[in-house]
Amino acid sequence: EFASQATNCTSPDTGNMEVLARYGTPEQRQKWLVPLLEGTIRSAYAMTEPAVASSDATNISIHIDRDEKRGEYVINGRKWYITGAGSLHCKIMIVMGKTNNDPNCPVHKTTSQILVPMDTPGITILRPMLASGDDDAPKGHMDMLFEDVRVPFENVLLGEGRGFEISQGRLGPGRIHHCMRAIGQAERSLSLMCKRVQERTAFGKKLSQFDTILQDIAKSRADIETCRLLVYKAADLMDQRGNKDAYTRQLLSLVKAHIPITVQGIVDKCIQAHGAMGISQDTPLWFSFVGARWLRIADGPDEVHWRTAARIELRRQKDSPLSKLGHYLPDRNKIFRRSTDPISPKTQELLKNYSKL
């Protein structure tokens, strides 16, 4: 976390920068994107709600009503696990909520994303939420209440009803950034493991001489390189084809589903090699393990990403030249033998001789 803060590529700032750069007006970019890029302010992204399954973005239910007389949006509802909102440097928040309650409106057109300055009256930070017992300071994950929070109409991003579209555009870069950081944690963990096993002796020899330890080291390196190559490919597709391309979206889903659980397994091996020290405060291993675990929920749970990747794969396979090859079709007219076919004298003699063995 310190490294990403120092290099100004921490979450949720990087994702919010992407949103403002892609969808913000010139005025919105000047007011909020420039200071974010300069690292003089921090930001938050308010999407998750405690009352609904927020992994399905169409469930978002916080109310954003229009006050036509005053030209303002009025926001009421509750959000939680709002990363970054606990920082005193957080000055702007992007809130996703429902702006259209018409039952005949397409569900993907019912939500919008609104820029809400953190000093807007009506915002209450109820409590910092713990993630596996950690408050994740300095930015934290906040439980927040919005009571008649008012912002002008010009604070909407891209236009009303475009919230789902923006979230898809935002979460792609956000997910790959998470995975990049996770790979760095895996590298750090493996380095600690290699150092540890070459220093410790058990049962008359160095831990690094045990085959199980050597296997864990080799498999961890293979897993890290596999994850890195997957990220490289996804990043290249983002540059070449954009986030809305189907293959890009599939790779981004695979990256987000595959890397956190893989890194979790790598760090688990490193913890095991450290013994009790691995779960202590004397190494970053436990925090890396917990971070990989909650990352399997953040920005969409594993199951959603696996499902997305599989659906895209099914569509892509329809256009694959391999799909035309199909299975090998047997010739049903060719018969090996029937149960009523006689056994030849030669075969009977062979069977008789075999039975003597």
N, C-alpha and C positions, 0 to 999 in steps of 0.2 A: 504493500500500500504506500509506503514512503517513496518508493521509486516512481510509482505512477503519479503521485502527488507532485514530486519534484520535477517530473518531465511534462506535467500538465496533460496526462493522458489517462486520468482516472475516470471511473464510472461514477455517476451517470453523465459527467460533463462531455465526454467524447460523443456519446449518442445525441445529446442535446445540441452540440455543435453541428452535427450532421443534419439534424432537423432544421435548425435555423439557416444553415447554409443552403439546404435544398428547398425549403418551403417558406422561409421567412421573407417578409417584404424588405426593401432596402432600409426602411426606418427601423424595423425590428432587428435586422442584422447589425446595424450601426449601434443600437442601444444595448443589445445583449450579446451578440456573437463576438464583437470586437473585444470587449473586456474578458469574455470567456477564453478567447484565444490568447489574450495577453496574460491570463492567469491571475487577474486581479479580483475576480469573483468566482464563486462556485454556483452550482445549480442543482435542481432536483427534478425528478420525473414522477408524477403522481398518476399511477395507473391502477395498482392493485387495491382491491377492496375486501374488507373482512366478511361482507355479507353475501358475496357471490364467488363462484369459481372463476377467478380472473384469468386463468390460463386460456379461457375462451373470451377473447376481447369483446365479443358481441354481448357479453353479460354485463358489461360496465353499466352502472345504474346511477351514479351520482348525478344530481339534477343540475343542469345549466339552462336557466330560463332567460328569456329576453325581456328587458324592460324598455319598451319602445320609446316611452316618454323621455327617459334619461339617456338612451343610447348605450345601455350597459347590459352585460351578462350578469346574472345573479346565480352564484354557485352555492349549493347546499348538499351536504353529505359527508361521508367519512372515507378516508383512505388510510392504509397502513403499509408498513415496510417501505416507506418512502425514503429511499437512499439519498443521502446528502442534505436532507432538510435540517439535520441537527447541527450543521456547521454554521458558525456565526458569519462565515464568509459567503453563505448561500444567499443570493439576492433575487434569483428568478426561479420559478417553477413552471413546468409544463403540466397542465392538468387535463386529463382525458375524461370526458363525461358525456352524458346523453343530452343532446339538444333537440331531438325530434322524438316525440312519443306517439306519433301517428302509427297505428297498427298496420296500416297499408304501406308504410315506408319500408323499402328494402332494409334488412337488418344491418347490413354493412354501411348504410348511409345515415344511421341514427346518432352517431357519436362525432364529437369534434374535439380538437385540442386547443387549449386556451393558454396564453401567457399570463401568469399571475405573479406579480412581484411579492416577495416574501413579507414585506411590511404592509400588505393590504389588510385593512381592518376585517375582522371576522375569522381569521385563521388562528386556530388553537392547536399547539403541539401537546397532545395528551400525555405521551410517554415515549421513551426510547424503547424500541423492541429489541430483544436479545436474539441473536442468531447463534444457536447452540451455546448459549451462556455468555456470548461476547457482545458488547455493545457497539463494536466496530467504530470506535472513535477514530478520528474526529468528526466524521461525517454522519455516522449513525444511520439507523433505519427507524423512521418516526411513524407513530400512530397519530393521525391528524384529523381534526374536525373543521369543516367549512360551514359557517353560519352566515348566510346573506353576504357572501364575499362578492364584491362588485368590481368589475373591470370593464373598460370601454369595448365596444364592438370591434375596434381595430386591433384588439389583442388576439383575435382568432388567427390560427395558422392555416393557411391555404384556402380556408373557406369552411362554412358549416357543412357537416356531414362527411368530412374528409378524415376523421379521426382514425378510422381503421386503416385507411390507406397510409397515413403518416406512420402509424405504429409499425406497419410492415416494413416501411422504408427505414425506420429508425432501428428496429431491433436487429436487422441484419448486421450492420456495422457494430452495434453494441455487443452482439453475441461473439463475433470474431475477436473483438478486443478482449473480452473476458477469457477466451480460450488462449490467446497469446500470453496473457498474464499467467494463466494456469500452467502453460508449458514452462515458463520461467521458474515457477515454483517447483515444478517437477525436476528441473535441472539442479536447482539449489538442494533439493532433498537428496537426489542421487549423489551429488558431490559430498554431502555430509555422510551418507552411508558408506561410500568408498573410503573416506578418511577414517571413519569409526572402525570398520572391519579390519583395517590394516594395523590398528593400534591395540585391539583387544584380543586377549588370549583366553581360550576356553578348551578344556579337555585336552590340554597339551599342545595346541597349535592355534595359529591366528585364525580368526573368524573367516578371513579372506581365503583360507585354504579349504573350507568346507564347500562341497559341490553345490549344496542348496543355495548358499550365499552367492556363489559365482553365477548360478542360473538366474537368481533374482536380479543381479546386476546386469547381466546380458539382456534379459527380457525387458528390463526397465529401459535400457538404451534403445532397444528395438521399438518399444512403445512410444518413447519420446520422439524418435525420428519419424515414425508413422504419423503421429499427431502433427508434427511440424510440416510434413509434406502435405497433409490434408489441408492445413491452414494456408500454406502457400498457394495451393490450387484454388481454394475458395477465394482468396484475396485477388489472385490473378483474374478469375472470372468476374469478380466485382468490378475490376478496372476495365476489363475488355467488353463485358456484356451488360453491366449494370445489375442492380439488386433485384429488378423485377423479372429478369430472365429465369426461366424455369430451372435450368441446370444450376445456375448460381444459387437459387433458393434451396435446391436440394442439397448442394454442398454445404451451405450455411447451416441447414438443419442437421446434417450429418456431423459437422464440426461440433455444434453445440451439444448434440446427444452423445457423441463418442468421446470427446476429449475430457470433460469433467470426470466421468466414471473411470476412464483410463488413468488419469492423474491421481484420482483417489486410490486406485490400486497400487500405483507406483509408490506413493507416499506411505501407504500401509506397509509395504515391504521395508521401507526405510525406517519406519517406526519400530518394526519388529527387530531389525538388526541393532537398534539402539537400546532395546530392553526398556527398563523403567524410564530412562532418560528421554526416550522418544515421546512420552506423553507428559513430560514436564515442561516447565516454563523456560528451561535452559536451551531449547532449540525452537526453531519455527515450525517444526514438523507437525505438531498437533494443529496449529492454526492453518497450515496448508491443507491438512486432511479435512478439517471442518469447512474450510473455504471451498474445496472441491465438492464437498457434499451439498452445501447449500446452493452451489452454482447449478446443480442438477435440478433445482426448482426455479431459481432466478431466471428472468427473461424466458419463461416457458419451461414446463417440466419435460423430462426426457421423453415421456410417452407422446407428447404432442409433436416433438421434432422427428421421432422415429416414424410416426404416422404420416407426417408431411412428406418425408423423404420417400416412404414406400408408395404413397399415392402418385408422386411425380414419377417414380420409377415405372409404375404400371402404365402411365400415359406414354412415357418415353419408349417403352418396349413395344408399344403398338406400331411405332414408326421404325423400329429396328429391323435391318435386313435379316437379322438372325431369326426373327419371329416367323419369317416365311419358311424357314427350314423345318421347323416343327420337330415332331418325333419320328423315329423310324417306324414305318408301317409294315407289319409282317404280311407275307403272302399266305392267306388263310387256305389256299388251295393245296399248298405243300404240307404233307403230313409226315411226321416222323414214324409213327407206328400206331396201330390200333390194338386194343386189348384182346381182340379175337385173332390177331395175326399169329400164324404158327411160328414156333421157334425152330430155326434150321438145325439139321443134325450137327453141323460144324459148331454152332454156338452151344448146343447141348453138351457136346464133348468138352468144350472149354469150361463151361460151368461145372461139369463133373470133376475136371482136374483141379479147378480152383478150390472146390469144396474139400479136397484132400489136404490142402495146405494148413 
